[in-house]
Amino acid sequence: MGVHEAYHQNKTNRLIHWFCIPFELFALVAIFSMVPLPFGLDLGLVLIVLLAPIYLATDLLLGALMTAFLAGLWWLAHRWFPVFANTP
């Protein structure tokens, strides 16, 4: 991560990342949530559940926060977009 971090020392670059990365995650969660699965599930929710153990194994607190953040994005996608009107 040190090499990656070296490219993100500029204040403007950091602000862009803090602003844009959540929007990109929201877009991915919303797109995956458009794929219906059996039992009233969708691909977005299943991917969040599958990623949760990886995040939690890496760092318990930050993993829980990231999982909660993704779950919140999933919830927002279901509330903001009419395509999700018939899904739970």
Buried (B, 14 or more C-beta within 10 A) or exposed (E): EEEEEEEEEEEEEEEEEEEEEEEEBBEBBBEBBBEEEEEEBBBBBBBBEEBBEEBBEEEEEEBEEBBEBBBEBBEEBBEEEEEBEEBE
